[in-house]
């Protein structure tokens, strides 16, 4: 999937979640409206510099509220980086094995 397609998909999903969250947050309609709207905002964090600045400021003002969220984001980021490092290591090992096979004299 191209970078542009990922960005468009992320924006579309975030807009849908924001609209659904705002509709569900209307009094009289049951549902976790504000929570769904927050998920939509979190989807847009990597895409919007303005939103990241607002998030950081709000996080500094209310650290007790955002500690569990940051802990979850840190764990997910660590798992993702470990997986990427493992894939890179496997690719490197396969390339080395291919080079060794090419260098070996054919008998």
N, C-alpha and C positions, 0 to 999 in steps of 0.2 A: 504494500500500500504506500503510495507516495506521501510525501510530507504535506502537500496541499490537501490531499484527501483526508488525512488524519486531522488536520486543523479544521476543515469544514465539518467533519463528523463530530468533533469535539464541540464546536460552536453550536451545531444543530441540537445535539443532546443536551447541552447546557441550557439553551433557550427553551427547549421543551420542558426540562425540569423546573426552570424558573417560572414559567407560565403555569405549569401544573401546581407548583408549590404555592404560588400566589392565589390561584383559584381555590385551593384547598384551605388556605388560611382565612378565607372569608368566614365570618361567624355564621354558624348554622350548618356548615358543610363539615362533616366529620372527616378526619384524616390528619396526618402529620405534615401539614402544609409548610411550615417554616423549616422543618428538617429537610424536606425535599428541595426547597429553594436554596438552602445552604449547600446541598450536594451539587446543585447546578453552579453555584458560585465557586465551589472548590474545583469543579471541572475547568473553569476558566482561569484559575490562578496561573498556570504556565503560559497562558496566551496574553494576558493583560498586565502591563507594567503598572497602570494606575490601580488595578485591583490588588496587586501584590503589595503596593505601598500602603493601601488602606488596611489590608490584612495584617501586615507587620505592625502598624500603629495600634490596631485594635488588640492584637496579641500582646503587645507590651503593656497596654492599659489593663488587660484582664488575663493575667497569666494562668490563674487557676482554671479558667474556662477552657483554655487552649492547650494545656499540658497533655491531656489524653489524645487530642487530635494530632499534636506534633509527635507524640510517641509513636502513634500508628503510622504517620507519614515517614518517620525515621526508619522504622522496621521495614516497611515496604520498600523504601529506597535502598536499604542495606541488602535485602534479599535480591532486588533487581540487579544491583551492582555485583553481587556474588555470582549470580547466574550469568551475567555478561562476561565476567572474568573467567568463569569456567568454560564458557563457549569459546572465548578468545584463546585460552590455553589449549583446548582441544583442537581448534583450527591450526594453531601453531604446531602442535605435535603432529598432526596429519601432514602439514606441509613439510616438516622435517623428515618424516618417514618417506614421503614421496621423493624428496631430494636425495635421501640415502639410497632409495631404490634406483634412482636414475644414475647415481654415481657408481653403484656396484657394477663391476665388470660382468658382462653377460658370458657365461660359460657354455 
